[in-house]
Amino acid sequence: MKQHQITEPSDLLNEDGTLKQIGWAKDFLLKYDRKKIKASKFRIKEWDYYCILRKPYGIAFTISDLGYLGFVSVTFLDFENRKEVTKSTFVLFPLGSFNMPQSSKKGDVIFQRKGFSLKFLKRKEQRMIQVNIASFDKGRSLKGEIILHQPSSLESMTITIPFPESEYAFYYNQKINCMPAKGEILFGNQKFLFDPHDSFGVLDWGRGVWPYKNTWYWGSASGKVENELFGFNIGYGFGDNSRATENMIFYKGKVHKLEEVRFHIPPDNYLEPWIFTSNDSRFEMAFKPIIDRHSNVNLLIFQSNQHQVFGYFSGRVILDDGREIIIKDLLGFAEKVYNRW
């Protein structure tokens, strides 16, 4: 398939609210301006999502403004005991009041309510995550700080694509993989350390106008292979992919572009092994699940049914230069999410 690479900076939207450029890029090149959106404020979806994984455990953070609902969430993952704990809070009709940054390169996201504080702070080549939740699980608190290192040379997955449902609907998304993580989380009386040698984070920065009903598939992993930084981003269902997909391999901080990747999910049990295949045979992977973080939030007109499955990827990938990389037990996740929003 023919994919269009965006290489020149511009505004994201034309004056009439349609996309100025459609395609994929290795960095954040297009200027997002919420004021230029012509669709209803209820259709605008903005979020920052971080996931930091280390083989024994992991943690994920979400701050999102979904128009008529704000959703803030923290998940602690215990891979050794195959358990997860999630604490979420909702805000009705934020409609832009979260002041989500209009660029991934600068700006902070701060959410504070009584007993629940979550901050995403951008400082030069660092991303700082600070959390303090008084009652996270059975009276136990959760607090701490994690710092992700993002050198300016680190390439990422950035995609700008329309939805067929409306000329004003679009998705502008950046996924930054392979960020070494350092810090600690106190969960009750237990301390969980993150070391940059074996702890890695991903940022999912999303802004867009979405149709009411949608199903997406997303997979991500970051780590080291042969002592080199390695990761990937795979997915579909985020709009019209005829001009670009979001499938990429990251090796030594550089992007290697893939075409189409398909998820083969067991029909009856998400904890059975998955298979991933690509149309160009450059991404062939088996996935062994550990935890299915399943949630089904159903609030009348709003529903989000998620199966985010964490586990180990094993298989092979082919870089742009034809080199084969063998993957064995790389920690990551894959998900299927259905939304009415």
Residue pairs with C-beta under 8 A, 6 or more apart in sequence:
1 242
1 245
1 259
1 260
1 279
2 243
3 23
3 24
3 243
3 244
3 245
3 257
3 259
4 22
4 23
4 24
4 243
4 244
5 23
5 24
5 25
5 244
5 257
6 21
6 23
6 24
6 25
6 29
6 30
6 158
6 160
7 25
7 29
8 21
8 29
9 29
9 30
9 31
10 20
10 21
10 29
10 30
10 31
11 20
11 30
11 31
11 33
11 36
12 19
12 20
12 21
12 30
12 31
12 32
12 33
12 36
12 160
12 170
12 172
13 19
13 20
13 33
13 36
13 37
13 170
14 20
15 36
16 38
17 36
17 37
17 38
17 39
17 167
17 168
18 162
18 167
18 168
19 160
19 162
19 170
20 30
21 30
21 160
22 160
22 161
22 162
22 243
22 244
23 159
23 160
23 161
23 243
23 244
24 157
24 158
24 159
24 160
24 244
24 245
24 246
24 257
25 158
25 159
25 160
26 155
26 156
26 158
26 255
27 155
27 156
27 158
28 103
28 104
28 105
28 156
28 158
28 174
29 158
30 160
30 172
31 102
31 103
32 102
32 103
32 172
32 207
33 102
34 44
34 46
34 96
34 102
34 207
37 44
37 168
37 209
38 168
39 166
39 168
39 169
39 209
40 67
41 67
41 95
41 96
42 67
42 68
42 95
43 67
43 169
43 209
43 210
44 65
44 67
44 96
44 208
44 209
45 64
45 65
45 66
45 67
45 206
45 207
45 208
45 209
45 210
45 341
46 64
46 65
46 66
46 98
46 100
46 206
46 207
46 208
47 62
47 63
47 64
47 65
47 66
47 100
47 204
47 205
47 206
48 62
48 63
48 64
48 100
48 109
48 120
48 203
48 204
48 205
48 206
49 60
49 61
49 62
49 64
49 203
49 204
49 206
50 60
50 61
50 120
50 127
50 129
50 148
50 201
50 202
50 203
50 204
51 58
51 59
51 60
51 61
51 201
51 202
51 204
51 220
51 333
52 58
52 59
52 60
52 129
52 146
52 148
52 181
52 194
52 199
52 200
52 201
53 77
53 199
53 200
53 201
53 222
53 310
53 331
53 332
53 333
54 181
54 194
54 195
54 198
54 199
54 331
55 79
55 198
55 331
56 78
56 79
56 80
57 76
57 77
57 78
57 79
57 80
57 192
58 76
58 77
58 79
58 310
58 331
59 74
59 75
59 76
59 77
59 146
59 185
59 192
60 73
60 74
60 75
60 77
61 73
61 74
61 118
61 120
61 129
61 131
62 71
62 72
62 73
62 74
63 72
63 98
63 100
63 109
63 111
63 118
63 120
64 70
64 71
64 72
65 94
65 95
65 96
65 97
65 98
65 100
66 94
66 302
66 341
67 93
67 94
67 95
67 341
68 92
68 93
68 95
68 302
69 90
69 91
69 92
69 93
69 94
69 299
69 302
69 341
70 90
70 91
70 92
70 94
70 98
71 88
71 90
71 91
72 88
72 89
72 90
72 91
72 111
72 116
72 118
73 86
73 87
73 88
73 89
74 86
74 87
74 88
74 118
74 131
74 133
74 136
74 142
75 84
75 85
75 86
75 293
76 84
76 85
76 86
76 136
76 137
76 142
76 185
76 187
77 83
77 84
77 291
77 293
77 310
78 84
78 85
79 290
79 291
79 310
79 331
82 290
82 291
83 291
84 291
84 293
85 136
85 137
86 293
86 295
87 116
87 133
87 136
87 137
87 142
89 113
89 116
98 109
98 111
99 109
100 109
100 207
101 107
101 108
101 109
101 122
102 207
104 174
104 176
104 203
104 205
105 122
106 122
107 122
108 119
108 120
108 121
108 122
109 119
109 120
110 118
110 119
110 120
111 117
111 118
111 119
112 118
115 133
115 134
115 135
116 132
116 133
116 134
117 130
117 131
117 132
117 133
118 129
118 130
118 131
118 133
119 128
119 129
119 130
119 131
120 127
120 128
120 129
121 127
121 128
121 129
121 130
122 128
125 149
125 150
125 151
125 152
126 147
126 148
126 149
126 150
127 147
127 148
127 150
127 179
127 201
127 203
128 145
128 146
128 147
128 148
129 145
129 146
129 147
129 148
129 183
130 144
130 145
131 142
131 143
131 144
131 145
131 185
132 141
132 142
132 143
133 141
133 142
133 143
134 141
135 141
136 142
136 187
137 187
137 188
140 187
140 188
140 189
141 186
141 187
141 188
142 185
142 186
142 187
142 188
143 185
143 186
144 183
144 184
144 185
144 186
144 192
145 183
145 184
146 181
146 182
146 183
146 184
146 185
146 194
146 201
147 181
147 182
147 183
148 179
148 180
148 181
148 201
148 203
149 179
149 180
149 181
149 182
149 196
150 176
150 179
151 253
153 253
154 176
154 178
154 179
154 253
155 250
155 253
155 254
155 255
156 174
156 175
156 176
156 177
156 255
157 173
157 174
157 175
157 176
157 177
157 233
157 246
157 248
157 255
158 173
158 174
158 175
159 171
159 172
159 173
159 238
159 244
159 245
159 246
160 170
160 171
160 172
160 173
160 244
161 170
161 171
161 238
161 239
161 240
161 241
161 243
161 244
162 169
162 170
162 239
162 240
163 169
163 170
163 171
163 209
163 210
163 211
163 239
163 240
164 240
165 211
166 209
166 211
168 209
169 208
169 209
169 210
169 211
169 239
170 208
170 209
170 239
171 206
171 207
171 208
171 210
171 238
171 239
172 206
172 207
172 208
173 204
173 205
173 206
173 207
173 208
173 238
173 246
174 203
174 204
174 205
175 202
175 203
175 204
175 205
175 220
175 233
175 246
176 202
176 203
176 205
177 200
177 202
177 220
177 221
177 222
177 231
177 232
177 233
177 250
178 200
178 202
178 222
178 223
178 229
178 230
178 231
178 250
178 253
179 200
179 201
179 202
179 203
179 222
180 196
180 197
180 199
180 200
180 201
181 194
181 195
181 196
181 199
181 200
181 201
182 194
182 195
182 196
182 199
183 193
183 194
184 191
184 192
184 193
184 194
185 191
185 192
185 194
186 192
198 223
198 224
200 222
200 223
200 231
201 222
202 220
202 222
202 231
202 233
204 220
210 339
210 341
212 340
212 341
213 338
213 339
213 340
214 237
214 338
214 339
214 341
215 237
215 336
215 337
215 338
215 339
216 235
216 236
216 237
216 238
216 336
216 337
216 339
217 235
217 236
217 237
217 263
217 334
217 335
217 336
217 337
218 233
218 234
218 235
218 334
218 335
218 337
219 232
219 233
219 234
219 235
219 261
219 263
219 276
219 287
219 332
219 333
219 334
219 335
220 231
220 232
220 233
220 234
220 332
220 333
220 334
221 231
221 232
221 313
221 330
221 331
221 332
221 333
222 229
222 230
222 231
222 250
222 332
223 229
223 230
223 231
223 330
223 331
223 332
224 230
225 325
225 326
225 327
225 330
226 325
228 251
228 252
229 250
229 251
229 252
229 253
230 249
230 250
230 251
230 325
230 327
230 330
231 249
231 250
231 332
232 247
232 248
232 249
232 250
232 283
232 317
232 332
233 246
233 247
233 248
233 250
234 246
234 247
234 258
234 261
234 263
234 276
234 283
234 334
235 246
235 247
235 261
236 245
236 246
236 260
236 261
236 262
238 246
241 260
245 258
245 259
245 260
245 261
247 257
247 258
247 259
247 260
247 261
247 278
247 283
248 255
248 256
248 257
248 258
249 255
249 256
249 258
249 282
249 283
249 317
249 319
249 325
250 256
251 319
251 325
256 317
256 319
256 320
257 320
258 278
258 280
258 282
258 283
259 278
259 279
259 280
259 282
260 278
260 279
260 280
261 276
261 277
261 278
261 283
262 276
262 277
262 278
262 279
263 274
263 276
263 334
263 336
264 274
264 275
264 276
264 277
265 274
265 336
266 272
266 273
266 274
270 289
270 292
270 294
270 307
270 309
271 289
271 292
271 309
272 289
273 286
273 287
273 288
273 289
274 286
274 287
274 289
274 309
274 334
275 285
275 286
275 287
276 283
276 284
276 285
276 286
276 287
276 315
276 334
277 283
277 284
278 284
281 318
282 317
282 318
283 315
283 317
283 318
284 315
284 316
284 317
285 313
285 314
285 315
285 316
285 317
285 327
286 313
286 314
286 315
287 309
287 311
287 312
287 313
287 314
287 334
288 311
288 312
288 314
288 329
289 309
289 310
289 311
290 310
290 311
290 312
291 309
291 310
291 311
292 307
292 308
292 309
293 306
293 307
293 308
293 309
293 310
294 306
294 307
294 308
295 304
295 305
295 306
296 303
296 304
296 305
296 306
297 303
297 304
297 305
298 305
301 340
302 340
302 341
303 338
303 339
303 340
303 341
304 337
304 338
304 339
304 340
304 341
305 337
305 338
305 339
306 335
306 336
306 337
306 338
307 335
307 336
307 337
308 333
308 334
308 335
308 337
309 333
309 334
309 335
310 331
310 332
310 333
311 331
311 332
311 333
311 334
312 329
312 330
312 331
312 332
313 327
313 329
313 330
313 331
313 332
314 327
314 328
314 329
314 330
315 326
315 327
316 324
316 325
316 326
316 327
317 324
317 325
317 327
318 324
318 325
319 325
